[in-house]
Amino acid sequence: MKGLVAGVDVGGTFTDLIVLDPATGAVELAKVPTSLPDQSGGVLAAFEAAGVDLSALNLIVHGTTTTTNAVLERKLSRTGMVTTEGFRDVLELGRRTRPQAYGMTGRFVPVIPRDLRLEVPERMDARGRVVTALDERALRAELARLIEAGCESLVIHFLHAYANPAHELRAAEIAAEVWPNRHVTCGHALLSESREFERGVTAAVNAAVQPLLERYVGRLAGELSARGYGRDLLVMNGNGGMVTAGAVSREAVKTVMSGPASGVMAAVATGRRAGMPDLLTYDMGGTSTDVAMIRGGVAPVSNEIEVEYAMPIHVPMVDVRTVGAGGGSIARVDAGGMLRVGPESAGSYPGPVCYGRGGTQVTLSDANLILGRLPAARFGVAAEAARAAMAEQIGAPLGLGVEEAAEAVVRIANTHMAGAVRMVSISLGADPRDFALFAFGGAGPLHAVALARELAVPKVLVPARPGLTNALGCVVADLRHDFVRTLNRGLDGLDIGAVHEVLAAQEAEGRRLIGAERVALKGVRVERSADMQFLGQTHLLRVALPSGTPSREDLQALFEAAYWARFKVELPEIRAALVNLNTSVVGERPEMDLSRLIDPEGRKRVADPTEMRRVWFGGWQEVPVYWRDHLPLDWSNEGPMIVEQMDTTLVVEPGCRVTGDVDGNLIVEVGV
């Protein structure tokens, strides 16, 4: 690889940039405020802050929250749908769940309002046989109604199109004649699997964000080109891979969860180099915490992510779970006298009380400041305001002193985050003691050691730049294309030749798409799996396939082994069914040298504390504070201590030991 490689990630508060020279390992960093509503301004400002000549760049990979924010905030393009007669309400009927576990109240806003979901006579059965022919005259009339209503995007979503897409394909041909733009999404083309609710929601989200993403990426690519960048702009997908800017809007829904995915990919690369392929990733920011489980150096990818209530997006995405606990999470005592932390957040403005921007509600950041984990001198008089707020809002109602109240807030938040980690590990049959905790994000290292103790995780891996890890993920990510095809057949009646044909076709298409990208690769890897269930069951279990030509006996044996590993139950009298076939084709990029993320010139031979500070660990202790950029690579020391750097703070509790490695990572061995 020649030329510089840049990874730029847009977060809710900051836009982060890492520019890496593959030949020398030299790094340039930048962190600037995110520009809203147009994120491209912050991206360009980051390159200016880093002093990078765009004409010298060989590759730019961009992680964006454009589609994620649009979905969560419902700031979407006006979108219409044509669907099978009698099925316009599928998007709202869903799966008979409810927003709250208890009670009958809740609010749900569908992606497409009911008056823009129109029906046409047509029907396929589950085997793909025509029951009712497509009424083309009715279709043209309904398309005209949607255009008249000002719709910018169109969804064509017919029942059982995964089994036979003929009606959807013909409808798309007719739409191409009259629709004013190319923003037309066919449900089967995006997701060729059964379950009309999930397929319909996925297609609706894709159509609703497609114009937004196309305009944003086109504008950014044009600005970069005008400033001298002469290559393709690549955009991170939620599956941990990337796609060119020119093609990304066609399947725009795949960029949902782009940001969290890039962090997981950085963890994969960092863990591989550190000799820790099994990681529990822990990304804590100002509003929420994202967690995921990495096994064997492979990022977890799922087809069944629900980004919020009744919003299933069934395209492959890195399996990241989110809990509402971040540095800005508000602490309060409820009417029943219980201490609560989050999910409400003070955000970046007015933010925590200690920010001094007018915030009045005490937060987790205020608690960390009171406990000495953050330097009080940096916050000035606002530090005293934080103490007063903690005493009044938490301490007095609970009968606790200020420090005890702050400690309680931290412990409650840690309990929430530990629950999220258990959800991605223990609930899936994995033991956290077999993993290391990969802590990143602006607030992750503050809580990582305490969290590891709570979970009995033996080690914490803190990367060189925790607050810039998502941008690093863009730099190291591979190319990736995922394919899903529904067969939904019992193994006894399965045409095994058709299975082999589907897997071969998926692999061939993935290799074709990767071959069209102008990105240097060291190889192509193919991963295959099947979604299976015992006949009569509802939920699916993903089974890895070692080859593209499995036999019926192989499929039954693999499924029974996976079922036993997950549930410790044998059901030998019940046959299995194969529901979906999945293939992922991964274009592996050359490994990057990550050893200079912290400038070697700034490291000192002997690490001396920058100060001694009183920190609360069940009582006040005088502990040393170190500046991370000055630490030698082979540094080792016993806790308690604080390690500060530009983008985060690491708290090392008593009884723990910290060592550095050749890439500048810090590894904390957690004491009992």
N, C-alpha and C positions, 0 to 999 in steps of 0.2 A: 504494500500500500504506500502510495506517495501522496504528499500533500496533507494538509491539516484536516482533522475530523472534529466537528463541533456537535455538541448535544445541548439543546436548549429546552428547558421545561418551564411551562407557565403554571404557577400556582395561584391560589386565591389572593395572596399578599405579595409574593415576590416572584420574579422571573429569574431563573438561574441558568448560567451558561458555563460550560466547560469546553475548552478548545485544546485538543491533544495532538501532538506531533507523533505519529506512529514510529518515525525513524529514531527519534531521540528520547521520547517520553516526556518532553517539555510540555508544560501545562499553563494555560491562561484561564483565569476565573473571573466571573462577574456575578453580582447579585444586585438587581435593581427592582424598584417597585413595579408591580404588574399594572399595565395600563388598561383601563376599562372605559367603555365597553369593547374597544378595539384592542385586542391583545398584541397586534403586530407592532404597535409603537414600543411596547416594553421589550419585545424581542430585538428590534433594531437598536434600542438604547443599550441593551446588554452587550451587543457587539461593539458599539462605540465605547462603552466603559472599559471593555477588555483591550481596546486598541488593536483590533484584528483587521487585517486587510482581507476583505471578502473574496478578492480574486485569487488569494492563496489557498482557499478552502477547497478540499476535494469532495467533502460530503458534509451536509447539515442534516441532522435528524432532530425532529421537533416533537415534543410531547405537549399536547394541548388539552385544555379543559373546556374548549368551546362547546362541544356537544354535550358533555356532562352537565355543565351549568345550564345549558338551554333546556335539557330534560328536567332537571331538578327544579328549576325556577319556572318552568312552563313558558319560556320565552321562545316559542316555536314558530316556524313558518305555517301559514294557513294551508291546511292539508285536507284533501278530500279522499273518500274511499268508495270504491264500488265493490260489492260483495254479493254472495249468493242470496237469493231471495229468502227472507225469513231469518237471516243471520246478522243483521246490522248491529245487534246489541251484544255480540260476542265479546267485544272489547271491554264492556262494563260488567257483564255477568261473571266473567273470570272463573275462579275455582271455589266459589262459595266460602271464601275466607273473609275476614273482617280486619279493619285497620288496628283495632285494639283487641287484646285477648279477652277482656271482660267488658260487658256492656254492649249496647247496640248503636253507639254513636261513632261517627268517623266521617272523614271527607275524602273523596276520591275524584280527581279530575282526569278524565280520559284524554289521551293525546289528540284524538279527533272528536269534536263534538258531534252529538247525534244528528243534527240537521245536515252535517256534511258526510254522513255515512249513508250511502244510497244503495238500493238493491236492484239486481237484474235477474230475470229468470235464467237459470242454468243450474246443473247439478251433476256431479260425479259421485260414484259410490267409493267405498274405501279400497276397492280393488282397481279403481281407475276406469270403470265402465261408465259410459254416458247414460245418465238417467233422464236429464232434461237438456236439450240442446241450448247453446248460448243464443240468446235473443239479441242479435246485433243491433237491431233498430232501437230497442230499449236501452242498450248500452250507449249508443250515440246520444240519445236524449239525456241520459243521466250525466254523461261527460259534459254536455253543453250546460247543464244546470250548475255543475261544479265550477266550470270556467266563469259563468256569469256571477257566481258567488265570490269570485276573487281568489280561488285556490291557486297556490303556487306549485304545490306538489300533489301527486296522485299515488294512491295505493290500490293495486288490483289484488284482491284477496278472496279467492274462491275455495269452497269446501273441497277437501281431498285433492288439491292441486299437486301435492307431493307425490301422489300415486299416478296422476296423469295431468300434466300441465297444459294440455292442448287448449283449454278454454282461456287460461291466463295468457298464454302466448298469443292467441288470436285477439284477445282484448287489448294487449299491448300494441299489436299492429294497428288496430283501429285508433287507439289513443295517440300513436305517433303521427297520425294524419291530422289530428285536431288540437292536441295539447300544445300550449304556447311555448313550452320549453322541453328539456330532456329529463325533467325530474319525475320520472315514472318508475315506481318500484313494484315488481311482481313478488308476491310472498314466496313462491316456490324457488325463485332464482336466488333469493337471499338465504333461505332456510328450507331445505328440502326434507322436512321431517313432519310427523303427525302432530296432533294437538293444535287445533285451529286458534285457540286463544293465544298461546305463546307465539305461534307463527304470525298471527295478525298484529300483536303488539310490537314484535320485532320489526315487522315491515312498516308499521305506522311510525315508529320512532325513527327509522331510517329515512323515510320520506320527509318527516317534519324537521329534521336537522340538516338534510342534504343541501338545501340552498344556502343555509348559514355557513356551513363548513366550506362549501365551494367558493363563496365570496371571500371568506376570511383567508383561506389558503391561497387563492388566486392573488389577492391583494398582497399578501406577505411575499409570495414567490416573485411577484412583479417588482416589489421594492428591493428585494435582495438582488435580483438581476440588474436593476438600475444602478446598484452600488458595486457591481463588478462580479457577483457570484455567477458562475457559468455552468453549474451542474444542476442535477435534479435535487429538489427539496424532498426529503423523505419525512413521513409523518408516522409517529408511533401508533400502533393499533392496541386495543385492549388485550390482545392475545400475547403481547410481548414481542411481536414482530413489527415490521414497518412496511410502508407502501409509498409509492411516489405520489407527489402532490396532485399530479394530473389524474390519477385514478382513485384517490382516496374518497372523494365524495360519492362515487358510485355505490360504495358500501359504507356510508358515513357512520352507521350505527356501530361499526366495529371499532371506532375511536373512543366510544364511551369507556371509561376506566383507563384511558391512555396513561394518565399520570401515575396512578398506583402500579400499573403494569411495569412502567419503566423502573420504578424503585425495586421491584422484585427481580428484574433482569440484572440490575446492578448488584443485588445481593448474590445472585447466582455466580456472576463473574468474580466478585470479591471472595466469596466462599471457596470457589474452585481454586483460586490462587493461594488462599490461606490454608488449604487442606481441610476445609470444613464443608463438605457437600450437603450435609443435612442441617438445615437452618429453619428457625421460626423467625420470620421477618416481623419487625415491630417499628412502624413508621408513625410517630406521634407529631402532630402539628399543632396549630393553634385552636382548631375546632374539633377535630376527630382523630382517631387512631385507626390505622389500617394494619391488618395482620394477615399473614399467609404462611403456608408450610412448604418448604422445598425439600425434596427427597432425592438423594443421589445426584445433586446438581442439576435437577430438572424442575423448571417452574410448573406449578400446578395450574392446569387449564381446564375450565369447566364450561359446558354448554348451558348451564342452568343457573345463571346469575340473575338475581332480582335486585335491581338497583334501589328500589323502594317498594312500598306496598303496591301490589297489582301492577308492577312494572317489570315483568320478566323479559330479559333480553337474551334470547337463545342463539347467540352466536358465540364461538369460542372466545373466552376471555380469561385472563389470569384470575384464579380463584382467591380474591381478596375479600376479607370480611371487615366491616367497619363498625366501630362503637363510638358513641358521642362523648368522648373524653379527650380534651386537648388542653393546651396551656391556658386558653381563655374560657374553659368550662366554668360555669357559675356554680358556686357552692351556696346552699341554703338549708335551713331547717324547716321542714314542712309542717302542716297543721297537726300532724300526729307526733311531732317531736323527733322525727327521723332526719338524719343528716343525708342530704342528697348532693351529688356532684354531676352536673350536666343533665341531659344533653344540650340544654341551652348554653349558648356561648356569648361572651361579651364582644367577640370578634376583634378586629384590629383597631376599630374606632367605635365607641370611645375606648374599648379594651379594658383590661384589668385596672383596678384602682391604682396600682403601682406605676402605670404608664403616665399618670398625671394628665390625662386628656378628658377628664370629666366623668370617668367611669365610677360608679358608686357601689356596684355589687361585687363582693369578694369572689375571687377566682382561684384556680389551681396555681397560677403563676404567682399570685399574692402569697399563697401558702409557702411555695418554694422560696420566695424572697424572705419571708419571716423566719424560716428555718435556716437561713444562712447559705442556702445552696446557690443563690444568685447574689451578686455584690450589691449591698445596700447603697454604696456610694454612687453607683451608676444611676440610681433612681431619685436621688436627692430627697426633697421633702415629701415626695409621693410615697416613699417607703414608710414614713410614720403614718400617713393616711391609710395605707394598707393594714398596718397593725391595728389602728383604731377600728377600721371596718371589720376586721376579723374578730376583735374582741366583742363588738356590738352585735354582729349578725350571727356568729357561730358560737363564740365562747360563752357569752351570757346566757343564751337559751339552753345550752347544754351543761352549764356549770363547769366550764373548762377555762384554764388559762390560755393566753394567746398562743403560746407554742404548742400546747396540747391540742388546741382547736385546729391549728394549721397541720399538725401531724395527722389528725383524724381525717382532714380533707384529703391529704395525700394518700392515706391508706384506703379510703373509699374509692378514689380514682384508680388506684392500683388494682383493687378488687375487680372493678369493671373491666379493666384492660386484661387482667389475667383470665377473666371469663371468655373474652374474645379469643385469646390464644388457645384456651381449652377447646373452644368450638372448632378450630381448624386442626387440632391435634388429637386430643383424647376422644372426641366425638367421632373421629374417623379411624379409631383403633391404633393411634400412634402414642408413644410415651414421650412426653416432653424431655425426660432425662436423657433421651438418645439424641438430642439436638443441641445446637448452640443458638442463642438468641442474637439476632442481627439487629442492632439498634440504630435507627437513623431518624431523620426529621429534626426539626429545630428543638423539640422537647424530648425526643426518645431517650437519649443517653442520661437525662436527668432522672428517669424512673427505671431504667433498664435493669440495674443490679437488684433493686428491691423486687422487681417483677420476677426476675430469674429465681430469687430466693423463694418467692411465693409458689413458683411452679416446679421447684427442684431442678431447674436447668443448670448444668454445671459450669457453662461458660457463656460470656457475653462477648460478641465480636462487634467492635465499634469501628466503622470504616474511617478513612482519613478525612473525608469531608461529609459528615452526616447530613448537614443541611443542604448539600448539593447533590445528594445521591440520585435523585430522580433524573437530573441532567446527565449524570454519569451513565445511568441506564440507557439513555438515548445513544450515547457514544458506543457502548459495547453490545447493543442488541443485535440479534440476527434478523435476517429476512424470514418471514413465516407466512404460509398460507394454509388454512384449515378448510376441510370439506366434511359435510355431513349428508348422509343419504338414508332415508327410512325404508326398511324392508318389512318390518313387523310381521315376522313369520315364526311359527314354532319350528324348532330344529328338525323335528321328524318330517315336516313337509317343506323344508327349505331346499331351494335349488342352490347347491353349493357352488356350481359353476357361475351363477349370477353374483354370488358373493365375491368370487375371485375377479370377475369382470369389473365390478364396482370399485374394488380396491385398486385395481390396475389403472382404471380411468382416473380416479382421484389423484393417484401418484403422478400420472402423466400430465395432468392439468397443472398440478403444483410445480412440477419441474419446468413446464413451459412458462409459467408466470415468473418464476425466479430467474430463468434464463433471459427474460426480457429486461431485467433490472440492470442498470449500469453500476453495479457494486462489486468490489473485489471479494471473492469468497475462497475459503480453503476447502470446501466440500459441501455436499448436500446430504442431509439426514432425513429419513422417513420414519414417522411414528404412526402406528396403526392401533385402533382400538374398536371395541364393539360395546354398545349399550345394550345390556341384557336384563332379563327378569325371569323368574319362574312364572309359568303360565298361571294367570289369575291374579298376579300381583300388579301393583300400580307403579311403584317407584323403580327407577332404573339403577343399575350398578355398572360402572364402566370397567371393562376388562381389556387389558393390554394384549395385543396380538403380536406374537414374535415374527410372523411372516405374513405375506399377502395371499397365501394359499392354504388357509386352515381347513381341516376336515370337520365334519359334524362332531366327531368324537373329541377332537381338539377343543372345539367351542364349548361343549358340555363340561369337559374336565376343567378348562380354564375358568368357566363361570362358577362351578362348584367350589374350586379352590379360593376364588375371590370372595365368594359368599361366606365361606368358613372363616377366612381371614378377617372379614368385617364384622360378622355377627356370631361366630362360633356356634353355628347351627348347621346340621346336615339335613337335607331333604331329598334323599336318593330316589324316592318314589315319584317325584315331580320332574317333568321335563322342562327344559329351559326354552325361552323364546329369544330370538335376535331382533331387536327393535331398530337400532341405528348402526351404521358403519361409519367410522370416522378415520380420516387420514390427515396428518399434519406433515407438510413438506417444509423443512427448515434449511435455509441457506446459511451455513456457518461462516461468520466473518473471522478473519485472523484475530488472534488474541492481542489485546492492547497492553502496553506497559503502564501499570498504574502506580509505579513506585515514586512518582514525582508529584503526586497530588498535593503533598506538602513540600514546599521548596527546600531542597537539601541544603541550600546556602544558609538557611535560617536556623538549622539545628546546631545545638551546642554539644560539646564533649561531655559536659557534666550538667545535669538538670538541677537548677536551684529554684526553690519556690519563689514566686513573685510576691507572695505575702503569706501571712498566717491569718486564718479567719475562724471565728466561732461558728460552728455548724452543729445543728441539733440532730443527734442520733439517740433519741430517748432521753437525752440530756445534753448540755452544751459540751463540746470538745473543741480544742484548738487543733485545726488541721491545716496542712500545707495546701497552697493553691499553685498549680503549675500552668504555664502557657504551652499548649500542645505543640505549636510550631517550633519550639526550642528543644523538644525532647529528642535525645539520641535514638536512633533506630533500635538499638539493643537495650533500651531502657527497661528497668524492672523495679517495682516498688510495692510496698505493702500499704493497704488502706488503714484508716480512712484518709481520703484526700479529695480534692476537687481538681479537675482538669478542664481548663477553659480554652476556647478557640473562637475564631471569627463567627462561626455559624451555630455553635451549640455549647453545652456544658455537660461534662460527665461527672456524676456523683459516684464515688467508690466508697462503699460502706466498710465498717470495721470487719476484719476477718477475711478480706478479699485481697488478691494479688493481681497486679497489672503488669503485663509485658508487651513489648512492641515487636512487630515483625518487619520484614524487608520492604513491604509495601506501605509502611507507616500506619497500619491498623493497630489498634489497641485491643488486647485480649484480656478480659477480666475473668480470673478463676474465682468462682463464687464460693465463699466459705459457708459452712452449715449454719 
